Amino acid sequence: MPSDSKRSLILAAILALALLAMLGILGRDVLQSRVFGKARGYAFVTDIDRWRKTRRERVVRARYDLSLGPQLHDLPLELGDWAGEDIPQDNIEVQILLEPEEYVYRRYRRADGKIIWLSVIGSRQSKSFHPPQICYDAAGWATEIASEPIALAKGDFYALKVEAKKDAWTHIVLYFYLYPDYLRDQSKGVVLFKVTAP
């Protein structure tokens, strides 16, 4: 019997050390991202699926605080050759069905006339998120879906690419989800980034 209690004590000590190590790593990430964020950039976890973790999950560092909050509206209107403008979201169904806490809807235009749309939705509710291809499929568009690597200065991350076609129209949509950390605690908020090129 003494050897069983000794094993239990050793197992409990190992589990306690593992828990402390995990809390230390998560605490360090939160401290670096939220407290020292402006100097070092903000760290986030990206993935292509809202409902489960995938092999495409990555940690990225951003110059802007992209966590759920009003600062999402502070994203730059000038991005390289692209000039953006906020577009009022007058689709009442979006507000009623999704109930987002934060919603940024912008059109970016280049001098050559090309346009892209940026949609940023932030919420703590599951109902605020669905894969964009659902709307295209419901409207009779044919869709093809694949993950797409997006190159960064250091490394890359993945977005889900939707190619939607209907008659003479083609839309390319890239989207991904941002989480404040690996735990994906919904109460801390989730942010969906979606870029659409008509």
PyMOL commands that set and color helices and strands:
alter all, ss='L'
color gray80, all
select helices_A, chain A and resi 2-35+37-40+70-74+92-98+126-128+133-138+186-188
alter helices_A, ss='H'
color red, helices_A
select strands_A, chain A and resi 42-47+58-62+78-79+82-86+102-109+115-123+142-151+156-166+169-179+190-197
alter strands_A, ss='S'
color yellow, strands_A
deselect
rebuild
show_as cartoon
